[in-house]
Amino acid sequence: MKKLTPKATLWLVLILVMVWGINWPLTKLALPDTPPLFFSGMRTLLGGLILLLFALRHRKTLRFRQNAWTYLVLAIFNIAGYYGLQTIGLRYLPAGLFSTLVFLQPILLGLFSWLWLGERMFPMKVIGLVLGFGGVIVISSGGMAGHLSVLGIVLGLASGLCWALGTIYMKKKSKQLDSIWAVTMQLILGGIMLNGVGFATEKWSDIHWTASFIAILSFISIFVIAMGWMIYFKLIDNGDAGTVGSYTFLIPVLSTIFSMVMLKESLTLTFVAGLVLIAGSVYLVNTASPRKQGCRTAKADETQSCTQA
């Protein structure tokens, strides 16, 4: 697969954190009109069906018999597990605390990438990942008051764990998968799972098909789900999974900014402090790599492989 240029990578990262950042306030606006599992199931299934229109042009690369188990595992972790546990868990904890638990994912991703993918784990990267998680905690600290549900904490951690495991599994299996089919199939299968559980535990009649709900559902399905997941796995497939994961610390920052505008939430000193910590995290993870330093003195052909890694 052709590697992304640094400029293309930057643009894709910016698009991803923007659409995933706005997802949280949009979801909050939509939930009064829909049960949570149905909403998760509809947006992921619709996102998968949208991608299916493009994937069908490459029918031969589906290889369903060969990759059926892989598609199913991805659907369980990245869609049913991540989105399902997320929407249920928000019932038990303040949104700030819950999002903090979910965004433990970049640290888990960095750890798993080191253990299972052989990616480098050096001191500055560890410090950067911990610093980024600390920034998320600071930003979310305003929502941590009150009674804390043990079940909610478990669901938040499990949601982040599912996301990290699904990402690692996708990266590990990337050579045997066509990226668009991998994303399409996990969205469709995961959407079917979530809707199935929704039909068993929720009421379809509780969905209010207002104009605002339909608009939010359409935007999230197209841009947050279909386009967002394609960009995310494109970045993972073309780079260091731990480094890409560090950028997801920016998502709660943008989510907070969008919430200030859309939900009239106020700017706080903790937000500014958390933003500084997250900026430091991304800087450390992306500039303090011994591999990049080693490339300066490598041979010409080795230098090329380092810059493309």
N, C-alpha and C positions, 0 to 999 in steps of 0.2 A: 504494500500500500504506500502511495506517495506521502512523504512526510509534510507536515504543515510548516510554512515559513513562520518566523517569529511574529511578523505583523499579522498574519492570518490567525495565529494562535491568540494573540492579544484581542483581536476583534471578536473571536468566538467566545473567549472568556468574558468579555464585557457584555455581550448579548446574553450569555447564560446567566450571569449573576443578576442582570436586570430583570429578565423574565421570571427567574425563580425567586427574586426578591419581592416582586409585586404579587406573587402567588399567595403569600400569607395574608395580606389585608384583603385581597379579592376573595379568598376562601372564607374569611371571617364575615365578609359582607353577604356571601351566598348561603351560609349555613342556616340562617333563620328560615330559609325557604325550602330546605331539604334535609332529610336524614343523612348523617355523615357517611355511612357505608355506601348508600346509593350514589351520593355525590362523587365519592372516590371511584366507584365502579364505572359510572357514566363517563367521567372525564378521561379515565385511562382507556376504556374501551373505544370511545370516540377517537381519541388520539391514535390508537392502534389502527382503526379503520381508515383514518386519513392517510397514515403512512402506507397502508396496504395498497392504496391506489398507485403509489410510486414503486413499491416493492414488486408488484406483479409484472413489472417490466423486466424483472430479473428472476423469472420463475425457476430457472435451472439452479440458481445458487441457494434455494430454500433448503434442499436436502433434508426434508422433514424426518425421514426414517433415521438418518444418521444423527440428527441434532435434536430429536424430539425431547430427550431427557434434559439436554442443556437448556432448551427453551423453557421447559417446565420449572427447572431449578431457578432460572433467572426470574420467571414470573412470580414464584413463591417469595423470593427474597426482595427483589427490587420493587415489585408492584403490590402484591397482596400483603406481604410483611411490612414493608416500609409505609405505604399509604394506609393500609388497614389499621395497623397498630397506632399510627399517628392520629387518625381521626377519632378512634376510640379513646386514646389516652388524653386527648384535649378535654374530655369530659371530667377528668379527675384532677387536673393540675392547672395552675395559671399558665397562659400561653407562653409567657416569658421563660419560666422555668422549664416547661416542656421543650421548647425550641432549643434551650441550652443543652438539654440531655441529648436531643437528636443530633446536634452539631458536635457531639463527641466523635462523630463519624470521621472527620479528617484525621484525628489522632489514631483511631483504629485503622483507618486506611493506610496511614504511614507505617504503622506497626505490622500489619498483615502483608503489605508490599515488601517489607524487609524480610519477613519470615518465609513467605511463599513465592514471591516473585524475584527474590534476589536483588532488590533495589537497595542502594546504599543508605545506611542510617548513620549519620554523623552528628556530633554534639550540637552544632548550630541548628540542624534540622529539627532535632528533638526540642531544643529550646524554642524554636519558632512555632512548632505545633502546639506546645503547651501554652505559649504566649497568646496564640490565637484563640485557644479555648478559654483562656482567662479573660480575653476581651469580650467574648460572647457572654460569659458569666457576668461581667461588669455591666454590659448593656442590658441584660435581662434581670438584673438584681431588683429592679423596681417591682417585678411581678412575683417575687418569691415570698411575700408575706402571707401569713395565714396557715391554715391546716394543710399539711402535705400528705397526699395519699401514697402509700407504699405501692399499691397497684399502678398508680399513675407513673411513679418513678421507674418501675420495672418496664412498663410499656414504652416510655420514652427511650430508655437505654436499649430496649429490644428493637425499636424502630431504627435507631442509628446503627445498631449492629447488623440488622438485615441489609441496610443500604451499603455498609462497608463490605460485607461478605458477597453481596450481589455484584458489586463493582470489581472486586478481586476475581471472582469467578468469570466474569465477562472478559476481563483482561487476560486471564489464563487460557481461555478458550478462543481468543480472538482469531487465531490462525485458521481455525476450522469453520469460522462463522462469517457470513456476509453481514456487515454491520446493520444495514437497514432491515434485513430479515430478523436479526437478533432482537432489535428494538421493537419491531412490529409484533413479533410473536409473543414476546413477554408482556407487552401492553394488552394485547387481545386476550391472552390466557389469564393474565392477572385481573383484567377487567371483568371477565366472566366469573372468576372466583369471587371477587368482591361483590358483584351483583347477586351471585347465588346466595352468599351469606346475608346480603341485604334483604332478599326476598324471604329468607327464613326468620329474620329478626326485626325487620322494619316494615313500614307500610308505604307502598308506592303512592297511595292517595295523599300522603303527607307532603308530597312535593308540590310546591306552588310555582306554576309555570309563568312567572312574571317576566316582563321584558328585561329587567335588570338581571334576573337569574339566568335567562337564556343567553344574554350577552356575556356574562361572566363565564358560564359553562363553555361557550364557544371559544372565547379567548384562551381560557386555560387549556382546553383540549388541543387547540391548534398550536399555540405558541409555547405554553409551559410544558405540556406533555409531549406532543409529537416532535416539535422542533427542539425543545430543551433537552430531552433525552438523547436525541441524535447528536447534538453538539457535545453533550457531556461524554458520551462514549467515544466520539471522534477524538476528543482531547485525551481521554484515557488511553486510547489505542495508539496515539501518536507521541505520548510523552510519559514522564515519570508519574505514576498513579498518586504517590504521596504528595508530589508538588502540585498537581492538579487539584487534589483534595484540599490543599491549603487555601485555595482561592474560595472555597465554599464558605470560609469564615466571613467573607464579605456579604453573603446573602442576608444574614440577620441585620447587618448594618443598613443595607438598602431597604429591607423590609420595614425597619423602623422609620426610615425617611419617608417611604411611601405611606406608612400608617399616619405619620404626622400630617401629610397632605390630605389623604383620603378619609381618615378616621378622626382627624382633628386632635391627634395625640401631640403632647408638648415635647420640646427639646429639653434634655436634662444634661447635667454635668457628667453623669455616669455614661451617657451615650458618647460624649466627646472623649472621655477617658478610654472607653472600650474601643473606639475607633482608632485611637493612637496605638493601642496594644495590637489590634488586628493588622494595622499597616506595618508595624514592626515584624509581625509574624510572617506576612507574605514576603517582605524584604529578605528576612533571614533564610527562609526556606528556598527562595529562588536565586539568591546571590552567593550563599556561603558554601556551595557544593565543592568538595575536594575534586570531584570529577571535572568540573569546569576549570579549576585551577590547573589540573594535570594536563588538560587539553592544550594549554599554552606551549608546552614543551614536547608534545607528542609529534610523531611523524605525520606527514601530510595526509596519508590515508587514514591513520588513526584519528587525526584531528577531525576529519569529516565525520567519522562514525560517532565521535563524542558530541559534536554540535547537533547531530540528528537524533541523539538518544533522548 
